[in-house]
Amino acid sequence: MTTAPIDNKCHDQPTHCSEEQQQVQGQHGGKEQEDRLIYQAPPNHGLLLTLDTSRTDDSGLLLTFVPDMALETIHPHAHGPAGLGGNPSRRPSLADAHLLLGGGSGATVFSGTIPHYGLGSVVMKHGGPKETAEHIALATIEEELRVRADLLCSSGEAGGGDNTDTSGGKSTSIDPHDAAEFFRSRIPNFKFVYISPSHCRDRGAELWATLRNAFLMCKFARRADWWEPLEGKDNVSAGIFLAGKKTERLVRVFASGSDRGNDEPEDHGPRVVVSNGYVDFVLGPDAELISTPTDTTPAVIRFGQKTRGYNNLYALSQHLRQIQKSRMWKFTQGQSMIGGPSPRTASSLLCKGRLNVYDDRLLSLLTDEFILCIRNLQALTMPDERNAIDDVKTELALLEADFATTKGNASSDDGSESKALTAADVTKRTDMFVGFAIRKNFHPTEGRLARLRKAGDRFRACFEAACSDESAENGGDDEEKAGHEEEKRYALKEEEEMPAFFLGKLLQKGALLEDVFDSPDTDGDSLKIHTALDIVSGNCLWLDLIRRAVSVESDSARTCLWNCGLADAGLHNLFLDDERLWLFDLGEPAVQPVPAFLTKFLMSYFHAFGMEDVDEDKSSGDVEAETGKAAVPQWVRRFAVDENKHRLHLTTDTANVIPKVYDAFQYTVDRMIESLFDGEEAVRDLVVRYVVLQILSDCAFCVDRWTSKGGGSKSVGNHHTDLHKWLWRALWDLYIASDFAAKMLKGGSWAKCSNSKCSGEKRQSE
């Protein structure tokens, strides 16, 4: 947004401006008009976005301007809202803020108590556009729960689908309003989005300024004969001196100059525009300052007398996400704390051996609660969302015809070029039906399986002698060749070399587990198996996945449910006590079949062991004495290293608990097959394949996250530390996916399930 200069007196005021000073000329959304400046944040103040819960008509979005507080003990760039009054350096805020363990996405998650602004105890994320979308989804889900329950009851569609509660030996249809309340009592609420001036910096411009200053200083130092004593030293104080000027932005809020009504285009709704020095929120004409700032009260703007607060929040979040994506900004996002007085994740119970078939009280509770969760989701699914299988069958027939024509090859019989059928040809709707397992994993160039192969090449290149330091010293063509070779390999730190070496070996085509791991058996036969990556790398194997998904017969397996944002409902995202289950880390709601919905839950029985926090009972808020910053959470390493043979084997604790995990997995799947799918064993066959693919997908995710945080590159000054844990976790995923495939797929082959209940099952390809 471009605006005419505002009177300096207006800039200096920490409160709202006079009527004469509020008129600002500008162009918003391509239409010239006068927009009224309501308020401009004073220096060192941020913006808190909340919904007005004090009004039953939900007609307000609140924008509160609060003092800013750096949270360097949480993350170098994390900020939060401070309290009011007194010395700014002593303002009460974020009591007992500390890092939370148990997360596997890599986002910084922390909790604390904010005694001001009606927030209380909250869980927060320092997150980018993806995390913002997931966070706003909490408000979306609350809105959808209300709307869906009302629509289903008023239309007489309540009780549609297989949504009967069979607990207690009786079968009763679940009322949609009861189903909505079931989730309200088990998921967190949206609390706030906080935008600090420091969140809105142009770090790229700052780095360029730092580079320019460093160049000028070096140039001057050389001329003044200062260079020799400085060269090769880590001059921290000089680095601070050279740092470019911070490009923080203050928030301004405008009310649009006219009421455009409902006939105006959507781009004339509330929006966010970034300009030099400011982040401008342009709201509707009914936005008003309802609280004037004092020493004890903040400035508060309410927006939305004619529209629901959620609608305004969602519209603004769309703009904020685009800005975050283009400028790589991260905000602080807060949600309510759930899980009881001492929350414990189901994954922590699993890793401690407490979810087992020998003392199945907790395991039975977990399974019962998750089955009930699915029943309630079915009760909230609209009639037009349930049937997708017919469209998928139609597309499958077309895909199979194309495959028969090209035979999966890139050229036809006469030698002419012919477009080969690939996973990229699958539509989003069909991909949804198989849990989005096809395009994400099998895309020929961008899929995670292809990226794993490429990563393996680069890992192996680190240990090959094709590019030596001597060749670079020869100069000429050898130096240029060495530069090209260097681009093909990762730059590894010492602690990354070992997991990278083993990953390089296992990610090679034809690799066996015995190439890296010592077998616990005396004959070693248990590891004479191919990796899961080889098992799923068949020609158009994804076609077989679609065939199996549409060949199931039970109603719950063939119809879709609305997932309430539970796209990643693994054990690491569930709290479990002695009576009930809580669900957190929700995303944007979607529609998917029940077997696909179960994938993240079932795969987490094995996946969770790769990200068990070290000494989870220890205070997660420990601060390193030397740095004054939060200790980086570490994950338990599942492998012991034989230095002499340069090989790996499972740690004793891991080797002892994994057989119990397989038993727990089978127990849970047995219960679900019986309760949800009318005992149809073909569903077990399908979910086994989903689990193999999802664990492999997480392996690729770990490598991607390692590189995105600076792993494998010669980065300097990277605040991310201990990145090697991502490589050890990827190694665990690859190992357990291969072990699981060998046990659950007959002969380690995708063609047939090894489970005795599946082996005699006749499957028809519909």
C-alpha positions in Angstrom: 0.0 0.0 0.0 1.3 3.5 -0.8 0.1 6.3 1.4 0.6 10.0 1.7 2.9 11.0 4.5 1.2 11.3 7.9 1.7 14.3 10.1 4.7 13.7 12.4 2.6 14.5 15.4 0.5 11.5 14.5 3.6 9.3 14.4 4.7 10.4 17.8 1.4 9.6 19.5 1.1 6.1 21.1 -2.6 6.5 21.0 -5.2 7.2 18.3 -4.8 10.3 16.0 -7.1 13.2 15.7 -9.8 13.3 13.1 -7.8 15.7 10.9 -4.7 13.5 11.1 -6.6 10.3 10.4 -7.2 10.9 6.7 -4.7 9.1 4.6 -4.8 9.0 0.8 -3.9 5.7 -0.8 -4.8 3.0 -3.2 -6.0 -0.3 -1.7 -7.0 -3.1 -4.0 -6.5 -0.9 -7.0 -9.2 1.6 -6.0 -8.3 5.1 -4.9 -10.1 6.3 -1.8 -9.5 7.8 1.7 -8.7 5.4 4.5 -8.9 6.5 8.1 -5.9 5.7 10.2 -7.3 4.3 13.5 -4.1 3.5 15.3 -0.3 3.2 14.9 1.7 1.0 17.2 4.2 2.8 19.3 7.8 1.5 19.1 8.5 -1.9 20.7 4.8 -2.8 20.5 3.3 -5.7 18.6 -0.2 -6.7 17.5 -2.3 -9.4 19.2 -5.1 -10.9 17.0 -7.9 -12.6 19.0 -11.6 -13.4 18.6 -14.0 -11.5 20.9 -15.4 -14.2 23.1 -17.2 -11.8 25.3 -20.1 -11.4 22.8 -22.4 -14.3 22.0 -23.1 -13.0 18.5 -19.4 -13.5 17.6 -19.3 -10.2 15.8 -15.8 -9.1 16.6 -12.2 -9.6 15.8 -10.0 -7.8 18.3 -6.7 -6.2 17.4 -4.8 -5.4 20.6 -1.5 -3.4 20.7 0.8 -4.8 23.5 4.4 -4.3 24.6 6.8 -6.7 22.8 9.1 -9.2 24.5 12.0 -11.2 23.1 12.0 -14.9 23.9 15.6 -15.7 23.1 15.7 -18.6 25.6 13.1 -20.2 23.4 14.3 -19.3 19.9 16.6 -16.5 18.6 13.8 -14.9 16.7 10.8 -15.8 18.9 8.8 -12.9 20.5 5.6 -12.8 22.6 3.3 -10.3 24.3 4.5 -8.6 27.5 2.4 -7.2 30.3 1.5 -3.5 31.0 2.8 -1.0 33.4 6.0 -0.4 35.3 9.5 -0.6 34.0 9.5 -2.2 30.5 12.4 -4.5 31.4 10.4 -5.8 34.4 6.9 -6.1 32.9 5.3 -9.4 33.8 4.7 -11.6 30.8 4.8 -15.3 29.7 5.3 -16.7 33.1 7.2 -20.1 33.1 7.7 -20.1 29.4 9.6 -23.3 28.4 10.1 -25.5 25.4 7.9 -28.5 24.9 9.2 -31.9 23.8 7.6 -34.6 21.7 7.2 -32.7 18.5 8.6 -34.2 15.3 7.9 -31.4 12.7 10.9 -29.3 13.7 8.8 -26.2 14.6 9.6 -24.6 17.9 6.8 -25.3 20.4 6.6 -23.8 23.8 4.2 -23.1 26.6 3.6 -20.5 29.3 1.1 -18.5 31.1 0.1 -15.0 29.9 -1.8 -13.4 32.8 -2.9 -10.5 30.7 -5.4 -10.0 27.8 -7.6 -13.0 29.0 -5.1 -15.6 27.5 -4.1 -17.6 30.5 -2.2 -20.9 30.0 -1.3 -21.4 26.3 0.8 -23.5 24.0 2.6 -21.5 21.3 4.5 -22.1 18.1 7.1 -20.0 16.4 5.9 -20.8 12.9 5.8 -19.8 9.2 2.9 -20.0 6.7 2.3 -23.7 7.1 1.9 -23.3 10.9 -0.3 -20.3 10.5 -2.6 -22.2 8.2 -2.8 -25.0 10.7 -3.3 -22.6 13.6 -6.2 -20.7 11.9 -7.7 -24.1 11.2 -8.5 -24.3 14.9 -11.0 -21.4 14.4 -12.1 -23.0 11.1 -12.8 -26.3 12.9 -14.8 -24.6 15.6 -16.9 -22.9 13.0 -17.4 -26.1 11.0 -18.4 -28.1 14.1 -21.2 -25.6 14.7 -22.4 -25.4 11.1 -22.2 -29.1 10.4 -24.2 -30.1 13.5 -26.9 -27.6 12.7 -27.1 -28.5 9.0 -27.2 -32.3 9.6 -29.9 -32.0 12.2 -32.0 -29.5 10.3 -31.8 -31.5 7.1 -32.8 -34.8 8.7 -29.5 -36.4 7.6 -28.3 -37.0 11.2 -27.3 -40.6 11.7 -26.3 -41.1 8.0 -23.4 -43.4 7.3 -21.8 -45.9 9.6 -21.7 -43.7 12.7 -23.2 -45.9 15.4 -21.7 -46.2 18.8 -21.5 -49.9 19.7 -19.7 -49.4 23.1 -21.3 -51.1 26.0 -22.8 -53.8 23.8 -25.5 -51.6 22.3 -25.8 -49.8 19.0 -27.0 -46.1 19.1 -26.8 -43.5 16.4 -24.7 -40.5 17.3 -26.4 -37.1 17.3 -24.3 -34.5 15.3 -24.5 -32.0 18.1 -23.1 -34.6 20.5 -20.4 -35.4 18.0 -19.5 -31.8 17.8 -19.3 -31.5 21.6 -17.1 -34.6 21.7 -14.4 -32.8 19.7 -14.8 -29.5 21.4 -13.9 -31.2 24.7 -10.9 -33.0 23.2 -9.2 -30.4 20.9 -7.5 -27.1 21.7 -9.1 -23.7 21.0 -7.7 -20.9 18.9 -6.3 -18.2 21.2 -4.2 -15.7 19.3 -1.7 -14.7 16.6 1.0 -12.4 17.7 3.0 -10.2 15.3 6.1 -8.5 16.7 8.0 -5.7 15.0 10.9 -8.1 15.0 8.9 -10.7 13.2 8.5 -8.3 10.3 12.1 -7.7 9.4 13.8 -7.9 6.0 16.5 -10.3 7.0 17.8 -10.6 3.5 18.3 -6.9 3.3 20.0 -6.9 6.7 22.4 -9.7 5.5 23.3 -7.8 2.4 24.0 -4.7 4.5 26.2 -6.8 6.8 28.1 -8.2 3.8 28.6 -4.7 2.4 29.9 -3.4 5.8 32.2 -6.4 6.1 33.6 -5.8 2.6 34.2 -2.1 3.3 35.9 -2.9 6.7 38.1 -5.6 5.1 39.1 -3.2 2.4 40.0 -0.5 4.9 41.8 -3.0 7.2 44.0 -4.2 4.4 45.0 -0.7 3.5 45.7 0.1 7.2 47.7 -3.2 7.7 45.1 -4.4 10.2 44.2 -7.5 8.2 47.0 -9.9 9.2 46.1 -10.1 12.9 42.4 -10.4 12.1 42.5 -13.0 9.3 41.2 -16.4 10.1 39.8 -15.5 13.5 36.2 -15.6 14.8 35.7 -12.0 15.6 32.3 -12.0 17.3 32.4 -8.4 18.4 33.4 -7.3 14.9 30.5 -9.3 13.5 28.1 -7.5 15.8 29.5 -4.1 14.8 29.1 -5.0 11.1 25.5 -6.1 11.4 23.2 -4.2 9.2 20.5 -1.9 10.6 17.4 -3.8 11.8 14.5 -3.4 9.4 11.7 -3.8 12.0 8.2 -2.7 11.0 5.4 -1.2 13.1 1.8 -2.1 12.6 -0.8 0.5 11.5 -4.6 -0.2 11.3 -6.9 1.6 8.9 -10.6 1.6 8.4 -11.6 1.7 4.7 -13.1 5.0 3.6 -16.4 3.6 2.2 -18.8 0.7 2.8 -18.5 -1.3 -0.4 -21.4 -3.6 0.4 -21.8 -7.2 -0.6 -21.5 -6.5 -4.4 -17.8 -5.5 -4.3 -15.1 -8.0 -5.4 -13.6 -10.2 -2.7 -10.2 -8.4 -2.9 -11.8 -5.3 -1.3 -12.2 -7.2 1.9 -9.9 -6.8 4.9 -6.3 -7.1 3.8 -2.7 -6.7 4.9 -0.1 -4.6 2.9 3.6 -4.3 3.7 5.4 -1.0 3.1 8.7 0.6 4.2 8.6 0.7 7.9 5.0 -0.5 8.3 2.7 -3.5 8.1 -0.8 -2.0 7.3 -4.0 -3.7 8.2 -6.8 -2.3 6.1 -10.2 -3.2 7.7 -13.8 -2.4 7.0 -15.4 1.0 7.7 -17.0 -0.4 10.9 -13.6 -1.0 12.6 -13.3 1.2 15.7 -11.0 1.9 18.6 -12.9 0.6 21.7 -10.1 1.1 24.3 -7.7 4.0 24.5 -4.2 3.0 25.7 -3.2 3.9 29.3 -0.4 2.7 31.6 -2.7 -0.3 32.6 -4.9 -0.8 29.5 -3.9 -1.5 25.9 -5.2 0.0 22.7 -7.9 -2.3 21.4 -9.7 -2.2 18.0 -12.8 -4.2 17.3 -13.6 -5.1 13.7 -16.8 -6.8 12.5 -20.2 -5.4 13.4 -21.7 -7.0 10.2 -19.6 -10.1 9.8 -18.5 -12.9 12.0 -15.2 -12.5 13.8 -14.0 -15.8 12.3 -14.6 -14.6 8.7 -12.5 -11.6 9.3 -9.7 -13.6 10.9 -9.7 -16.1 8.1 -9.6 -13.3 5.4 -6.6 -11.6 7.1 -4.8 -14.9 7.6 -4.9 -15.5 3.9 -3.0 -12.3 3.3 -0.6 -12.9 6.2 0.3 -16.4 4.9 1.2 -15.0 1.5 3.4 -12.4 3.1 5.0 -15.0 5.3 5.8 -17.2 2.3 7.3 -14.4 0.2 9.3 -12.8 3.0 10.0 -15.9 5.2 8.4 -14.3 8.3 7.4 -16.3 11.3 4.8 -15.3 13.9 3.9 -16.5 17.4 0.6 -18.5 17.4 -1.2 -19.5 20.6 -3.8 -22.1 21.5 -5.4 -23.4 24.7 -3.6 -26.0 26.8 -5.3 -29.4 26.9 -4.5 -32.8 28.3 -5.2 -32.4 32.0 -2.8 -31.3 34.8 0.0 -33.6 33.7 -0.3 -34.2 29.9 1.4 -37.3 28.5 1.6 -38.2 24.9 0.5 -41.7 23.8 3.9 -42.0 22.0 5.8 -41.5 25.3 3.7 -44.3 26.9 4.4 -46.5 23.9 8.2 -45.9 24.1 8.2 -46.7 27.8 6.4 -50.1 27.0 3.1 -49.1 28.7 1.0 -49.7 25.6 1.2 -53.5 25.4 -1.1 -56.5 25.1 0.1 -58.0 28.4 -1.4 -55.1 30.5 -3.8 -53.9 27.9 -5.8 -51.4 30.0 -4.2 -48.3 28.4 -3.9 -49.9 24.9 -7.6 -50.9 25.1 -8.6 -47.3 26.2 -6.5 -45.8 23.3 -8.1 -48.1 20.7 -11.7 -47.6 22.1 -11.3 -43.8 22.1 -9.9 -43.7 18.6 -12.7 -45.9 17.3 -15.2 -43.5 19.0 -13.4 -40.6 17.4 -14.0 -42.1 13.9 -17.7 -42.8 14.7 -18.1 -39.1 15.7 -16.3 -38.0 12.5 -18.7 -40.1 10.5 -21.6 -38.5 12.3 -20.3 -35.0 11.2 -19.8 -35.9 7.5 -22.2 -34.4 5.0 -24.0 -36.7 2.6 -22.4 -35.3 -0.5 -18.9 -35.9 1.0 -19.3 -39.6 1.6 -19.2 -41.1 -1.8 -16.0 -40.7 -3.9 -15.3 -44.2 -4.9 -17.2 -44.1 -8.1 -15.1 -41.3 -9.5 -11.9 -43.0 -8.4 -13.0 -46.3 -10.2 -13.7 -44.3 -13.4 -10.2 -42.7 -13.2 -8.6 -46.0 -12.4 -10.0 -47.5 -15.6 -8.6 -44.7 -17.7 -5.2 -44.9 -16.0 -5.0 -48.7 -16.6 -5.9 -48.2 -20.2 -3.1 -45.6 -20.6 -0.7 -48.0 -18.8 -1.7 -50.8 -21.2 -1.1 -48.6 -24.2 2.3 -47.3 -23.1 3.2 -50.4 -21.0 4.8 -48.0 -18.6 7.6 -47.2 -21.1 8.7 -43.9 -22.4 8.5 -45.0 -26.1 6.0 -47.0 -28.2 6.7 -50.2 -30.1 7.5 -48.3 -33.3 10.2 -46.3 -31.6 8.3 -43.0 -31.5 8.2 -41.0 -28.3 5.2 -41.7 -26.1 4.4 -40.1 -22.8 4.9 -42.6 -20.0 2.2 -42.9 -17.4 3.4 -41.4 -14.1 2.1 -40.5 -10.7 1.8 -36.9 -11.9 -1.2 -38.0 -14.0 -3.3 -38.9 -10.9 -5.9 -36.3 -10.0 -6.1 -34.8 -6.5 -9.4 -36.5 -5.8 -8.0 -40.0 -6.5 -4.8 -39.1 -4.6 -7.0 -38.1 -1.7 -8.7 -41.5 -1.7 -5.4 -43.2 -1.0 -4.3 -40.8 1.7 -2.4 -38.5 -0.7 0.2 -41.3 -0.9 0.8 -41.2 -4.7 1.9 -37.8 -6.0 3.7 -36.9 -2.8 5.8 -40.1 -2.9 5.8 -41.4 -6.5 6.1 -38.3 -8.6 9.0 -39.1 -11.0 11.1 -36.0 -10.3 9.6 -34.2 -7.2 8.3 -37.2 -5.2 9.8 -38.1 -1.9 11.0 -41.5 -3.1 13.0 -40.0 -5.9 14.4 -37.4 -3.6 15.6 -40.1 -1.3 17.5 -41.8 -4.1 19.2 -38.4 -5.0 20.0 -37.8 -1.4 21.6 -41.3 -1.2 23.8 -40.3 -4.2 25.0 -37.2 -2.5 25.7 -39.0 0.8 27.8 -41.6 -1.0 29.7 -38.9 -2.9 30.9 -37.5 0.4 32.9 -40.7 1.0 34.2 -41.3 -2.5 37.5 -40.2 -3.7 36.3 -38.8 -7.0 36.8 -35.3 -5.8 40.0 -34.9 -3.7 41.4 -31.7 -2.3 44.5 -32.2 -4.4 42.6 -32.0 -7.7 41.3 -28.6 -6.6 44.9 -27.4 -6.0 46.0 -28.2 -9.5 44.0 -25.4 -10.9 42.6 -25.1 -14.4 40.2 -27.7 -15.6 40.8 -29.9 -12.5 39.7 -27.0 -10.3 36.6 -26.4 -12.3 35.8 -30.2 -12.3 36.4 -30.3 -8.5 33.9 -27.5 -8.1 31.2 -29.4 -10.1 31.9 -32.5 -8.1 31.5 -30.6 -4.9 28.0 -29.5 -5.9 27.0 -33.2 -6.1 27.8 -34.0 -2.5 26.8 -32.6 0.9 29.2 -30.7 3.2 29.0 -32.7 6.4 29.9 -31.8 9.9 31.9 -34.4 11.9 28.8 -35.6 13.9 26.8 -36.0 10.6 29.4 -38.2 8.9 28.4 -41.5 10.5 24.6 -41.4 9.9 25.2 -40.0 6.4 27.6 -42.9 5.6 25.0 -45.5 6.6 22.1 -43.7 4.8 24.2 -43.5 1.6 24.6 -47.3 1.7 21.0 -48.1 2.4 19.6 -45.7 -0.1 21.4 -47.4 -3.0 19.4 -49.7 -5.2 19.7 -53.3 -4.3 20.9 -52.6 -0.8 20.1 -55.1 2.0 19.7 -54.4 5.7 22.6 -56.7 6.4 24.9 -54.3 4.5 24.7 -52.0 7.5 23.2 -53.8 10.4 24.3 -56.8 12.5 21.6 -59.3 12.9 20.5 -60.4 16.4 20.1 -63.9 15.0 23.1 -66.3 14.8 22.4 -67.1 11.2 21.8 -63.5 10.2 18.8 -64.4 7.9 16.5 -61.8 9.5 18.4 -59.0 7.8 18.8 -60.6 4.3 16.0 -58.4 3.1 15.8 -55.5 0.7 15.0 -52.0 1.9 11.5 -50.7 1.9 12.6 -48.2 -0.7 13.4 -51.0 -3.1 10.1 -52.8 -2.3 8.0 -49.8 -3.3 10.0 -48.9 -6.4 8.2 -51.1 -8.9 6.9 -49.9 -12.2 3.6 -48.0 -11.6 3.2 -49.7 -8.3 0.9 -46.9 -7.2 -1.7 -48.2 -9.7 -1.9 -51.3 -7.5 -2.5 -49.1 -4.5 -5.5 -47.6 -6.1 -6.8 -51.0 -7.2 -6.7 -52.3 -3.6 -8.3 -49.1 -2.2 -11.4 -49.5 -4.5 -11.6 -53.2 -4.1 -12.6 -53.2 -0.4 -16.2 -54.0 0.3 -17.1 -52.8 3.8 -19.1 -49.5 3.9 -16.6 -47.7 6.2 -13.7 -48.5 4.0 -15.4 -47.3 0.8 -17.0 -44.1 2.1 -15.3 -40.9 3.2 -15.4 -38.9 6.4 -14.7 -35.3 7.4 -11.5 -35.5 9.4 -11.9 -32.4 11.7 -8.3 -31.3 10.8 -6.9 -34.6 12.3 -4.6 -35.1 9.3 -1.7 -36.1 11.5 -3.4 -37.9 14.3 -0.4 -40.0 15.3 0.4 -41.1 18.9 2.9 -38.2 19.2 -0.1 -35.8 18.7 -2.4 -37.4 21.2 -2.6 -37.0 25.0 -3.8 -40.1 26.9 -4.7 -40.4 30.6 -6.5 -43.1 32.5 -9.9 -42.0 31.2 -9.8 -40.3 27.9 -8.0 -39.1 24.8 -7.1 -35.6 23.7 -6.1 -34.6 20.1 -3.8 -31.7 19.3 -1.6 -30.3 16.4 -4.6 -30.1 14.0 -4.4 -29.0 10.4 -6.9 -27.8 7.8 -10.0 -30.0 7.7 -10.3 -32.4 4.7 -12.4 -35.4 3.5 -10.8 -38.9 3.2 -11.7 -42.6 3.5 -11.3 -44.3 6.9 -8.3 -46.5 5.9 -6.4 -43.5 4.7 -7.4 -41.6 7.8 -5.9 -44.4 10.0 -2.5 -44.2 8.3 -0.8 -41.6 10.5 -2.3 -43.2 13.6 -1.0 -46.7 12.8 2.4 -45.8 11.4 3.2 -43.8 14.5 3.4 -47.1 16.5 6.8 -47.4 14.8 7.6 -43.9 13.6 7.4 -42.5 17.2 10.6 -44.3 18.2 12.6 -42.1 15.9 11.7 -39.0 17.9 11.5 -40.0 21.5 13.0 -37.2 23.5 16.0 -37.9 25.6 15.2 -38.0 29.3 11.6 -36.9 28.8 11.0 -36.7 32.5 13.6 -34.0 32.8 12.4 -30.4 32.8 12.0 -29.4 29.1 12.7 -25.8 30.0 16.4 -26.3 30.9 18.7 -23.5 29.8 22.3 -24.0 29.0 24.4 -22.2 31.5 27.0 -21.1 29.1 24.8 -19.6 26.4 21.7 -18.6 28.4 19.6 -20.2 25.7 17.3 -23.2 25.8 18.9 -26.6 25.4 18.1 -28.1 22.0 15.8 -31.2 22.5 17.5 -34.4 21.5 16.0 -37.7 20.3 17.0 -41.1 21.5 19.3 -42.8 19.1 18.1 -46.3 18.3 21.3 -47.7 17.1 24.6 -48.6 18.8 27.8 -48.4 16.7 30.4 -51.0 16.3 33.4 -48.8 15.6 35.6 -51.7 14.6 33.3 -53.2 12.0 31.7 -49.8 11.2 28.3 -51.4 11.5 25.1 -50.8 13.5 22.8 -52.8 15.7 19.7 -52.0 17.7 20.3 -50.8 21.3 19.3 -53.3 23.9 16.3 -51.2 25.0 15.0 -50.8 21.5 15.5 -54.5 20.7 13.5 -55.5 23.8 10.5 -53.2 23.2 10.0 -53.5 19.4 8.4 -57.0 19.6 5.9 -55.6 22.1 5.1 -52.8 19.6 4.3 -55.3 16.9 1.9 -57.0 19.2 0.3 -53.7 20.2 0.0 -52.8 16.5 -1.7 -56.1 15.6 -4.0 -55.8 18.6 -5.2 -52.3 17.5 -5.6 -53.3 13.9 -7.6 -56.5 14.9 -10.0 -54.3 16.9 -10.4 -51.8 14.1 -11.0 -54.5 11.5 -13.7 -56.0 13.6 -15.4 -52.8 14.9 -15.1 -50.6 11.8 -14.8 -52.8 8.7 -17.1 -55.8 9.4 -14.1 -58.1 9.8 -12.9 -57.5 6.2 -9.2 -58.5 6.1 -8.6 -56.8 2.8 -8.6 -53.6 4.7 -5.6 -54.8 6.8 -3.8 -55.6 3.5 -4.4 -52.0 2.4 -3.4 -50.2 5.6 -0.2 -52.2 5.8 0.9 -50.7 2.5 -0.2 -47.2 3.6 2.0 -47.6 6.7 5.1 -48.7 4.7 4.7 -45.7 2.4 4.1 -43.2 5.2 7.2 -44.3 7.2 9.3 -44.0 4.1 7.7 -40.6 3.4 8.8 -39.5 6.9 12.3 -40.7 6.1 12.4 -38.3 3.1 10.8 -35.6 5.3 13.7 -35.9 7.8 16.3 -35.5 5.1 14.4 -32.5 3.6 14.2 -30.9 7.1 17.9 -31.5 7.7 18.8 -29.6 4.5 16.2 -26.8 5.0 17.8 -26.1 8.4 21.2 -25.8 6.9 22.4 -29.4 7.0 24.7 -30.4 4.1 25.7 -26.9 3.3 28.7 -24.7 4.2 26.6 -22.3 6.1 28.2 -19.9 8.6 26.4 -18.5 11.7 23.5 -21.0 11.5 21.5 -20.9 14.8 20.3 -24.5 14.2 22.5 -26.9 16.0 22.6 -30.7 16.4 21.1 -31.3 13.0 22.6 -34.8 12.9 19.6 -36.0 14.9 17.5 -35.7 11.7 19.8 -38.1 9.9 19.6 -40.6 12.7 15.8 -40.4 12.7 15.8 -40.9 8.9 18.0 -44.0 9.4 15.5 -45.3 11.9 12.6 -44.7 9.5 14.3 -46.6 6.8 15.2 -49.5 9.0 11.8 -49.9 10.6 9.9 -49.5 7.3 12.0 -52.3 5.8 11.6 -54.5 8.9 7.9 -53.8 8.9 7.5 -54.6 5.2 9.4 -57.8 5.6 7.2 -59.0 8.4 3.8 -57.8 7.1 4.3 -58.3 3.3 4.9 -61.9 2.3 8.5 -62.4 1.2 9.1 -58.7 1.4 7.1 -58.3 -1.8 4.4 -55.8 -2.5 2.3 -58.3 -4.4 0.8 -60.2 -1.4 0.2 -59.7 2.3 1.9 -62.2 4.6 -0.8 -62.1 7.3 -2.4 -65.4 7.6 -5.8 -63.8 7.7 -5.1 -62.1 4.4 -3.4 -64.9 2.5 -6.5 -66.8 1.6 -8.6 -63.8 0.8 -9.8 -63.5 -2.7 -9.8 -60.0 -4.0 -11.7 -58.8 -7.0 -10.5 -55.9 -9.0 -13.6 -53.8 -9.5 
